[in-house]
């Protein structure tokens, strides 16, 4: 039997005009953890729920079946959108397997680890921060003790855990540096042909202070950059395994013109014939950088524009203006086959005048050939924006008809741009509603005054479907999801 069952419960969803679809993406984080565990001598039973025959359901029964025959140690990874489902579904699993040590990883519980453990006694531990070294030390401590219950885990940095009836949050773990020291993901556990999205990262962390973003609070504001050699090595490995298109999903891919030029030169020199996509920064991608990326196989550049209002851009600390965004994207559409722009709406401080400026910016960008991907604001608990709400957090409202794109769970019934809850999931959504401090990303600030009027305008201009209509209204928008292909 394997030493550890490592289960990926991360799933991404895209809201199309009249439906919500699951996208099967490579579970990069869990594969990194699996690689580190195997390198330390542990045998890993790797499972990806995305590929499970009942994966369209996220019920207690389905998860229990998926986790049948587990090792004595089970690590489960999930994101914020499925955290409430994961917590309730694993409750039954732990009841059936009380002898198992059940640990939660991934970014789903970031900054609410203590609260989750206090309210979910079936979870034994939660990882905090990078998981590669933490999981190895945790598994080693459990193996050395020779038991799963009553083990002193106080020396394992980077976890919150249950010591009897007491919840303990250990000292934080330092960042892994250099990041090239981390072994490549355990790709031998997966068949790349079964995944639509083949993801990579070129860096960890982000130095920028965007107040709505969870990346820097989770990964740290000091980014660790992979070397060009390491990146090309992994790209080559993926290409040899059948990957024809790779998405760099880290926000700091364009960290500097010099670094991007070095990487693109390395890709060209090795003769690697693979297409790739990346995220760019409006204030860091000049013409020469974009041309170098295109020459090295980049077919799509994605920008987080977020707003067409300079007041909002300044408030969320983006570091550029709406005019700069238009100028950079105008240049990009002449270089890349695809250019995406992510916009965010529904900020608590976003006036209708601000929103109208954003709407005009979206229309202008769409006209020049940019694919527009609007997302309703999701306020995650680790973000500065959520902290700034302070006493106003009590004004957050639960509105299951208007879930943010980042928080889609795949269990909604979608039509006319609205979401409805199927009866079999009412318990989970009731759990969400009762715990706004654990799941604030599902809540909104002033639904009637702030959210619905803006949604109505977006629908009128074809960025969301109008009530009673599911056609695209002649727009170029293919989907409204933040997790787009």
ChimeraX attribute file (.defattr): number of C-alpha atoms within 10 A of each C-alpha:
attribute: neighborCount
match mode: 1-to-1
recipient: residues
	/A:1	11
	/A:2	13
	/A:3	19
	/A:4	22
	/A:5	23
	/A:6	26
	/A:7	26
	/A:8	24
	/A:9	24
	/A:10	26
	/A:11	23
	/A:12	24
	/A:13	23
	/A:14	22
	/A:15	27
	/A:16	21
	/A:17	25
	/A:18	19
	/A:19	18
	/A:20	23
	/A:21	16
	/A:22	17
	/A:23	17
	/A:24	20
	/A:25	18
	/A:26	23
	/A:27	24
	/A:28	18
	/A:29	20
	/A:30	28
	/A:31	23
	/A:32	19
	/A:33	27
	/A:34	31
	/A:35	21
	/A:36	23
	/A:37	25
	/A:38	15
	/A:39	13
	/A:40	14
	/A:41	11
	/A:42	17
	/A:43	16
	/A:44	21
	/A:45	17
	/A:46	18
	/A:47	19
	/A:48	21
	/A:49	21
	/A:50	22
	/A:51	13
	/A:52	14
	/A:53	10
	/A:54	15
	/A:55	18
	/A:56	17
	/A:57	15
	/A:58	20
	/A:59	21
	/A:60	18
	/A:61	14
	/A:62	17
	/A:63	23
	/A:64	18
	/A:65	13
	/A:66	19
	/A:67	18
	/A:68	11
	/A:69	11
	/A:70	18
	/A:71	19
	/A:72	20
	/A:73	21
	/A:74	21
	/A:75	24
	/A:76	22
	/A:77	26
	/A:78	24
	/A:79	21
	/A:80	25
	/A:81	23
	/A:82	21
	/A:83	25
	/A:84	22
	/A:85	24
	/A:86	24
	/A:87	19
	/A:88	19
	/A:89	19
	/A:90	23
	/A:91	17
	/A:92	17
	/A:93	21
	/A:94	18
	/A:95	11
	/A:96	12
	/A:97	16
	/A:98	13
	/A:99	13
	/A:100	19
	/A:101	22
	/A:102	22
	/A:103	22
	/A:104	26
	/A:105	27
	/A:106	24
	/A:107	22
	/A:108	22
	/A:109	27
	/A:110	23
	/A:111	18
	/A:112	15
	/A:113	22
	/A:114	20
	/A:115	13
	/A:116	21
	/A:117	21
	/A:118	15
	/A:119	11
	/A:120	14
	/A:121	14
	/A:122	21
	/A:123	20
	/A:124	21
	/A:125	27
	/A:126	27
	/A:127	25
	/A:128	26
	/A:129	22
	/A:130	22
	/A:131	22
	/A:132	20
	/A:133	19
	/A:134	21
	/A:135	22
	/A:136	20
	/A:137	19
	/A:138	21
	/A:139	22
	/A:140	17
	/A:141	18
	/A:142	19
	/A:143	15
	/A:144	10
	/A:145	13
	/A:146	10
	/A:147	14
	/A:148	17
	/A:149	16
	/A:150	11
	/A:151	16
	/A:152	13
	/A:153	19
	/A:154	15
	/A:155	12
	/A:156	22
	/A:157	19
	/A:158	24
	/A:159	28
	/A:160	26
	/A:161	25
	/A:162	23
	/A:163	16
	/A:164	11
	/A:165	8
	/A:166	10
	/A:167	19
	/A:168	18
	/A:169	19
	/A:170	16
	/A:171	14
	/A:172	13
	/A:173	16
	/A:174	10
	/A:175	17
	/A:176	15
	/A:177	12
	/A:178	11
	/A:179	17
	/A:180	17
	/A:181	10
	/A:182	16
	/A:183	14
	/A:184	19
	/A:185	19
	/A:186	19
	/A:187	18
	/A:188	10
	/A:189	15
	/A:190	15
	/A:191	11
	/A:192	18
	/A:193	11
	/A:194	13
	/A:195	17
	/A:196	15
	/A:197	19
	/A:198	22
	/A:199	19
	/A:200	21
	/A:201	19
	/A:202	24
	/A:203	22
	/A:204	24
	/A:205	20
	/A:206	24
	/A:207	15
	/A:208	17
	/A:209	17
	/A:210	20
	/A:211	20
	/A:212	21
	/A:213	20
	/A:214	20
	/A:215	21
	/A:216	21
	/A:217	19
	/A:218	19
	/A:219	19
	/A:220	16
	/A:221	15
	/A:222	13
	/A:223	19
	/A:224	20
	/A:225	20
	/A:226	19
	/A:227	17
	/A:228	18
	/A:229	14
	/A:230	16
	/A:231	21
	/A:232	19
	/A:233	15
	/A:234	15
	/A:235	22
	/A:236	19
	/A:237	14
	/A:238	20
	/A:239	18
	/A:240	10
	/A:241	14
	/A:242	13
	/A:243	20
	/A:244	14
	/A:245	20
	/A:246	21
	/A:247	19
	/A:248	17
	/A:249	17
	/A:250	19
	/A:251	24
	/A:252	24
	/A:253	21
	/A:254	23
	/A:255	19
	/A:256	14
	/A:257	15
	/A:258	11
	/A:259	16
	/A:260	19
	/A:261	20
	/A:262	14
	/A:263	21
	/A:264	22
	/A:265	16
	/A:266	17
	/A:267	24
	/A:268	15
	/A:269	10
	/A:270	11
	/A:271	10
	/A:272	15
	/A:273	15
	/A:274	19
	/A:275	17
	/A:276	23
	/A:277	22
	/A:278	23
	/A:279	21
	/A:280	20
	/A:281	23
	/A:282	23
	/A:283	14
	/A:284	14
	/A:285	20
	/A:286	15
	/A:287	13
	/A:288	11
	/A:289	18
	/A:290	23
	/A:291	18
	/A:292	19
	/A:293	25
	/A:294	21
	/A:295	15
	/A:296	23
	/A:297	19
	/A:298	24
	/A:299	19
	/A:300	22
	/A:301	26
	/A:302	22
	/A:303	19
	/A:304	18
	/A:305	25
	/A:306	23
	/A:307	29
	/A:308	24
	/A:309	23
	/A:310	18
	/A:311	16
	/A:312	21
	/A:313	19
	/A:314	14
	/A:315	15
	/A:316	19
	/A:317	14
	/A:318	22
	/A:319	15
	/A:320	15
	/A:321	19
	/A:322	20
	/A:323	12
	/A:324	13
	/A:325	22
	/A:326	19
	/A:327	12
	/A:328	19
	/A:329	24
	/A:330	16
	/A:331	13
	/A:332	25
	/A:333	18
	/A:334	13
	/A:335	20
	/A:336	19
	/A:337	14
	/A:338	17
	/A:339	23
	/A:340	23
	/A:341	21
	/A:342	19
	/A:343	22
	/A:344	21
	/A:345	23
	/A:346	24
	/A:347	22
	/A:348	16
	/A:349	12
	/A:350	17
	/A:351	16
	/A:352	14
	/A:353	10
	/A:354	19
	/A:355	23
	/A:356	18
	/A:357	17
	/A:358	23
	/A:359	23
	/A:360	14
	/A:361	21
	/A:362	27
	/A:363	17
	/A:364	13
	/A:365	22
	/A:366	17
	/A:367	12
	/A:368	13
	/A:369	18
	/A:370	23
	/A:371	21
	/A:372	23
	/A:373	23
	/A:374	25
	/A:375	20
	/A:376	23
	/A:377	25
	/A:378	24
	/A:379	27
	/A:380	26
	/A:381	23
	/A:382	20
	/A:383	20
	/A:384	18
	/A:385	20
	/A:386	19
	/A:387	15
	/A:388	11
	/A:389	15
	/A:390	9
	/A:391	8
	/A:392	12
	/A:393	17
	/A:394	11
	/A:395	13
	/A:396	19
	/A:397	17
	/A:398	22
	/A:399	15
	/A:400	16
	/A:401	14
	/A:402	20
	/A:403	23
	/A:404	26
	/A:405	24
	/A:406	23
	/A:407	25
	/A:408	26
	/A:409	22
	/A:410	22
	/A:411	19
	/A:412	19
	/A:413	14
	/A:414	19
	/A:415	20
	/A:416	17
	/A:417	24
	/A:418	20
	/A:419	20
	/A:420	15
	/A:421	15
	/A:422	11
	/A:423	8
	/A:424	10
	/A:425	15
	/A:426	11
	/A:427	12
	/A:428	18
	/A:429	17
	/A:430	11
	/A:431	15
	/A:432	21
	/A:433	19
	/A:434	12
	/A:435	13
	/A:436	18
	/A:437	16
	/A:438	24
	/A:439	25
	/A:440	21
	/A:441	23
	/A:442	28
	/A:443	27
	/A:444	26
	/A:445	22
	/A:446	16
	/A:447	18
	/A:448	11
	/A:449	10
	/A:450	20
	/A:451	19
	/A:452	14
	/A:453	14
	/A:454	21
	/A:455	19
	/A:456	15
	/A:457	16
	/A:458	20
	/A:459	19
	/A:460	14
	/A:461	18
	/A:462	18
	/A:463	27
	/A:464	28
	/A:465	25
	/A:466	23
	/A:467	13
	/A:468	9
	/A:469	15
	/A:470	16
	/A:471	14
	/A:472	20
	/A:473	16
	/A:474	8
	/A:475	15
	/A:476	15
	/A:477	19
	/A:478	15
	/A:479	23
	/A:480	23
	/A:481	26
	/A:482	22
	/A:483	18
	/A:484	17
	/A:485	13
